[in-house]
Amino acid sequence: MRAIIQRVRHSSVSINGATHAQIGKGFLVLLGIEEADTQEDLIWLSNKIIGLRIFNDANEKMNLSISDIQGEILLVSQFTLFASTLKGNRPSFIRAARPEHAIPLYEQFISQLKNTLPQKVQTGVFGADMQIELVNDGPVSIVIDSKVKE
């Protein structure tokens, strides 16, 4: 699994011109799932996201987690995180998981976040054409891959 975590002041996702979900201060998480991903990847990555200390404390140091600030999460599936551009100019998405594998993991990821984080967790719609708006805070953007745990 691969995630781009963006610290945001607020974010929303719209589908067909209508707002589907929105959050205040917290994380916009773009989540890519590949065929090789398992339950272990899901648990490790969700715990890593919840534990990230990238919000400022009273001394303006990145030292607080999303739980500490009672922040929110907007989780959006994004298969393009596994794009390969090694050959030519048209990306290949061969590593991205097919829906029959990705959807159950995506739904479990949502449940894991909701069970671990008592604050609001909002989502996009898997496979939908979505428009995302955000005000990046910092900006702070972190990329985490569950296959790279060093």
Rosetta silent file (secondary structure, phi, psi, omega in degrees, C-alpha in Angstrom):
SEQUENCE: MRAIIQRVRHSSVSINGATHAQIGKGFLVLLGIEEADTQEDLIWLSNKIIGLRIFNDANEKMNLSISDIQGEILLVSQFTLFASTLKGNRPSFIRAARPEHAIPLYEQFISQLKNTLPQKVQTGVFGADMQIELVNDGPVSIVIDSKVKE
SCORE:     score description
SCORE:     0.000 S_00000001
   1 L     0.000  145.849  179.155    0.000    0.000    0.000 S_00000001
   2 E  -131.665  136.951  179.799    1.143    3.478   -0.734 S_00000001
   3 E  -134.184  143.041  166.723   -0.240    6.661    0.770 S_00000001
   4 E  -109.506  119.484 -179.284    0.275   10.349    0.307 S_00000001
   5 E  -106.880  121.624  178.492   -0.657   12.096    3.527 S_00000001
   6 E  -116.329  126.531  176.008   -1.265   15.813    3.266 S_00000001
   7 E   -76.472  123.414 -174.294   -1.724   17.943    6.335 S_00000001
   8 E  -126.469  153.575  170.499   -4.701   20.152    5.536 S_00000001
   9 E   -81.899  -35.655  170.588   -6.662   23.002    7.051 S_00000001
  10 E  -164.751  158.535 -178.647   -9.697   21.614    5.246 S_00000001
  11 E  -155.250  154.460  176.716  -10.466   19.343    2.336 S_00000001
  12 E  -148.975  158.711  174.773  -13.445   18.044    0.395 S_00000001
  13 E  -127.070  133.377  179.238  -14.280   15.582   -2.342 S_00000001
  14 E  -119.331  148.443  176.617  -17.021   16.161   -4.892 S_00000001
  15 E  -132.674  127.127 -177.839  -18.643   13.751   -7.320 S_00000001
  16 L    53.444   39.152  175.589  -20.728   14.999  -10.259 S_00000001
  17 L    81.009   -1.947 -179.333  -20.545   18.555   -8.904 S_00000001
  18 E  -112.498  136.543  177.967  -21.936   17.668   -5.465 S_00000001
  19 E   -65.673  124.871  179.541  -19.897   17.608   -2.262 S_00000001
  20 E   -96.178  -38.019 -178.420  -19.655   14.003   -1.100 S_00000001
  21 E  -155.620  151.506  176.936  -17.438   14.469    1.974 S_00000001
  22 E  -153.378  151.262  178.940  -15.536   17.224    3.727 S_00000001
  23 E  -135.096  163.413  170.301  -13.261   17.654    6.724 S_00000001
  24 L   -93.199 -139.797 -177.766  -11.686   20.423    8.735 S_00000001
  25 L   -60.529  131.805  179.179   -8.143   20.298   10.103 S_00000001
  26 E   161.800 -138.630 -177.326   -6.477   16.945    9.593 S_00000001
  27 E  -119.628  135.739  159.306   -5.222   14.670    6.824 S_00000001
  28 E   -96.546  119.568 -179.373   -6.156   14.157    3.219 S_00000001
  29 E  -113.938  117.295  173.112   -4.935   10.608    2.584 S_00000001
  30 E   -95.703  122.172 -171.861   -4.610    9.380   -0.994 S_00000001
  31 E  -117.691  123.221  173.938   -4.382    5.582   -0.825 S_00000001
  32 E  -109.232  137.902 -179.276   -3.079    3.254   -3.523 S_00000001
  33 L  -120.343  132.211  178.083   -3.485   -0.506   -3.228 S_00000001
  34 E  -110.319  165.007 -177.100   -1.408   -3.005   -5.196 S_00000001
  35 L   -56.433  -33.437 -175.931   -2.004   -6.693   -5.925 S_00000001
  36 L   -79.640   -3.192 -175.735    0.656   -7.764   -3.400 S_00000001
  37 L   -73.974  146.398 -177.631   -0.994   -5.947   -0.481 S_00000001
  38 L  -132.341 -179.796  175.639   -2.320   -7.886    2.500 S_00000001
  39 H   -58.766  -35.932  178.705   -4.019   -7.341    5.841 S_00000001
  40 H   -61.370  -42.718  177.230   -0.552   -6.843    7.355 S_00000001
  41 H   -61.969  -42.944 -179.163    0.088   -3.878    5.031 S_00000001
  42 H   -59.991  -49.251 -178.502   -3.284   -2.404    5.930 S_00000001
  43 H   -65.879  -45.634 -179.061   -2.710   -2.578    9.678 S_00000001
  44 H   -60.562  -48.000 -176.411    0.873   -1.307    9.479 S_00000001
  45 H   -68.324  -42.401  179.666    0.001    1.659    7.236 S_00000001
  46 H   -63.654  -40.313  176.891   -3.117    2.715    9.131 S_00000001
  47 H   -64.873  -38.651  179.078   -1.182    2.640   12.421 S_00000001
  48 H   -62.995  -43.515  179.921    1.640    4.637   10.841 S_00000001
  49 H   -63.847  -47.294 -179.731   -0.800    7.304    9.622 S_00000001
  50 H   -61.866  -35.563 -176.900   -2.543    7.568   12.996 S_00000001
  51 H   -85.344  -10.151 -178.319    0.817    7.820   14.772 S_00000001
  52 L   -56.599  127.443  178.892    2.403   10.427   12.485 S_00000001
  53 L  -104.457   82.948 -177.367    3.468   13.415   14.559 S_00000001
  54 L  -125.867   16.182  172.952    3.342   16.190   11.969 S_00000001
  55 E  -104.223  145.452 -175.398    1.157   18.778   13.669 S_00000001
  56 E   -72.681  140.178  173.220    2.777   21.654   15.520 S_00000001
  57 L   -91.210 -169.509 -178.051    2.920   21.743   19.287 S_00000001
  58 L   -62.941  -21.559  179.573    3.019   24.923   21.414 S_00000001
  59 L   -97.907   14.043 -179.940    6.681   25.414   20.443 S_00000001
  60 L    63.847   25.810  175.303    5.919   25.177   16.708 S_00000001
  61 L  -100.776  140.391  174.857    7.647   21.775   16.464 S_00000001
  62 E   -69.852  101.065 -172.534    6.045   18.932   14.514 S_00000001
  63 E  -144.609   -1.749 -176.024    5.308   16.824   17.554 S_00000001
  64 E  -114.653  145.065  177.870    1.566   16.106   17.649 S_00000001
  65 L   -91.455  173.658  177.839   -0.436   13.325   16.021 S_00000001
  66 L   -63.635  -33.322  176.460   -3.864   13.570   14.449 S_00000001
  67 L   -65.818  -41.079 -179.001   -5.311   12.085   17.650 S_00000001
  68 L   -59.932  -36.160 -176.686   -3.582   14.758   19.737 S_00000001
  69 L   -96.782    1.623 -176.585   -5.236   17.580   17.780 S_00000001
  70 L    55.673   45.063 -179.187   -8.564   15.740   17.391 S_00000001
  71 L   -81.275  176.197 -177.789   -8.184   16.056   13.626 S_00000001
  72 E  -117.855  162.508  178.123  -10.158   14.475   10.840 S_00000001
  73 E  -126.992  134.714  168.878   -9.235   12.242    7.905 S_00000001
  74 E  -113.113  111.727 -177.005  -10.484   12.307    4.334 S_00000001
  75 E  -102.601  125.566 -178.153   -9.471    9.003    2.709 S_00000001
  76 E  -129.459  126.619  176.924   -9.541    8.766   -1.085 S_00000001
  77 E   -71.809  141.505 -178.859   -8.581    5.704   -3.132 S_00000001
  78 L  -150.924   92.893 -177.503   -6.098    6.465   -5.898 S_00000001
  79 H   -64.010  -21.893 -177.619   -4.829    3.608   -8.061 S_00000001
  80 H   -67.586   -9.111  175.631   -2.581    6.041   -9.969 S_00000001
  81 H   -66.429  -15.079  177.207   -0.135    5.986   -7.043 S_00000001
  82 H  -107.013   26.900  176.646    1.150    2.761   -8.599 S_00000001
  83 L   -68.502  138.481  173.120    1.728    4.255  -12.046 S_00000001
  84 E  -111.622  128.866  179.685    4.888    3.143  -13.819 S_00000001
  85 L  -118.590   24.113 -177.535    6.448    5.592  -16.249 S_00000001
  86 L   -65.431  -36.739 -178.401    9.589    3.597  -17.030 S_00000001
  87 L  -116.350  126.048  175.438    8.653    3.002  -20.664 S_00000001
  88 L    69.077 -165.997 -176.740    7.195    5.693  -22.882 S_00000001
  89 L  -110.152   -6.057  178.038    4.979    8.556  -21.814 S_00000001
  90 L   -98.446  118.029 -177.209    1.758    6.685  -21.107 S_00000001
  91 L   -62.671  147.618  172.815    1.720    5.356  -17.525 S_00000001
  92 E  -105.660  139.389 -179.116    1.142    1.681  -16.860 S_00000001
  93 L  -115.979   29.477 -174.139   -1.005    0.709  -13.898 S_00000001
  94 L   -62.044  -29.212  179.681   -0.222   -3.009  -13.928 S_00000001
  95 L   -79.140  -19.597 -179.843    0.821   -3.010  -10.230 S_00000001
  96 E   -66.345  138.762 -178.291   -2.434   -1.434   -9.079 S_00000001
  97 L   -68.324  143.921  173.754   -4.817   -3.944   -7.552 S_00000001
  98 L   -70.492  154.048 -177.242   -7.910   -4.958   -9.458 S_00000001
  99 H   -52.022  -37.876 -177.776  -11.199   -3.892   -7.817 S_00000001
 100 H   -64.522  -23.587  175.951  -11.995   -7.399   -6.529 S_00000001
 101 H   -95.355  -40.127 -173.358   -8.800   -7.275   -4.445 S_00000001
 102 H   -73.892  -41.347 -175.509   -8.642   -3.523   -3.749 S_00000001
 103 H   -60.001  -48.479  178.304  -12.218   -2.800   -2.645 S_00000001
 104 H   -60.263  -39.535  178.187  -12.227   -5.187    0.351 S_00000001
 105 H   -66.911  -39.847  177.540   -8.839   -3.827    1.509 S_00000001
 106 H   -61.211  -45.895  179.567  -10.029   -0.238    1.037 S_00000001
 107 H   -65.203  -37.600  176.361  -13.163   -0.937    3.087 S_00000001
 108 H   -67.676  -35.916  177.791  -11.097   -2.652    5.787 S_00000001
 109 H   -62.352  -43.705  177.295   -8.728    0.326    5.816 S_00000001
 110 H   -58.901  -48.608 -179.940  -11.698    2.632    6.438 S_00000001
 111 H   -60.596  -42.240  179.556  -12.887    0.402    9.298 S_00000001
 112 H   -60.625  -45.725  178.772   -9.383    0.269   10.789 S_00000001
 113 H   -62.944  -45.264 -178.283   -9.113    4.063   10.783 S_00000001
 114 H   -64.875  -35.526  179.012  -12.607    4.478   12.253 S_00000001
 115 H   -73.279  -31.943 -176.263  -11.908    1.923   14.991 S_00000001
 116 H   -87.938  -34.639 -174.708   -8.558    3.465   15.883 S_00000001
 117 L  -111.166  113.611 -176.715   -9.405    7.146   15.519 S_00000001
 118 L   -71.003  -15.232  179.516  -12.472    8.327   17.390 S_00000001
 119 L   -76.441  179.435 -176.909  -12.703   11.510   15.307 S_00000001
 120 L   -67.902  130.050  172.889  -14.485   11.861   12.011 S_00000001
 121 E  -120.547  121.044  178.743  -13.232    9.782    9.062 S_00000001
 122 E  -113.324  161.017 -177.929  -14.714   10.659    5.671 S_00000001
 123 E  -139.667  162.051  166.503  -14.116    8.958    2.334 S_00000001
 124 L   -84.315 -162.806  177.916  -14.376    9.306   -1.375 S_00000001
 125 L  -119.055  122.949 -176.741  -16.072    6.635   -3.490 S_00000001
 126 L   -55.484  127.935  175.704  -13.892    3.829   -4.803 S_00000001
 127 L    80.585   -4.673 -178.841  -13.525    4.067   -8.583 S_00000001
 128 L   -79.442  156.932  171.589  -15.505    7.296   -8.936 S_00000001
 129 L   -83.429  108.084 -172.364  -14.359   10.330  -10.890 S_00000001
 130 E  -116.916  149.711  171.823  -13.745   12.703   -7.980 S_00000001
 131 E  -113.641  128.766 -176.179  -12.682   16.301   -7.621 S_00000001
 132 E  -114.789  131.644  173.888  -10.660   17.076   -4.517 S_00000001
 133 E  -115.808  143.282  177.958  -10.220   20.483   -2.969 S_00000001
 134 E  -156.761  154.466  167.012   -7.800   21.186   -0.165 S_00000001
 135 E  -114.584  105.049 -178.648   -5.900   23.862    1.631 S_00000001
 136 E   -69.927  134.405 -176.899   -2.546   22.270    2.349 S_00000001
 137 E  -101.656  105.847  177.657   -1.213   23.302    5.752 S_00000001
 138 E   131.823  -68.176   -4.619    2.495   24.065    5.666 S_00000001
 139 E   -74.203  149.097  174.349    2.555   22.554    3.101 S_00000001
 140 E  -129.529  118.281  176.545    3.286   19.164    4.620 S_00000001
 141 E  -133.538  128.930 -177.236    3.022   16.084    2.393 S_00000001
 142 E  -123.730  134.820  175.355    4.389   12.669    3.383 S_00000001
 143 E  -107.034  129.121  178.814    4.663    9.566    1.198 S_00000001
 144 E  -130.318  133.851  178.688    4.565    6.180    2.954 S_00000001
 145 E  -122.228  126.059 -177.195    4.840    2.771    1.304 S_00000001
 146 L   -68.690  -12.287  177.868    4.062   -0.353    3.346 S_00000001
 147 L   -91.223   -6.580  179.410    6.700   -2.277    1.383 S_00000001
 148 L  -120.894   90.066 -173.996    9.426    0.203    2.461 S_00000001
 149 L  -105.979   22.957 -179.454    9.578   -0.021    6.255 S_00000001
 150 L   -82.476    0.000    0.000   13.113    1.204    6.819 S_00000001
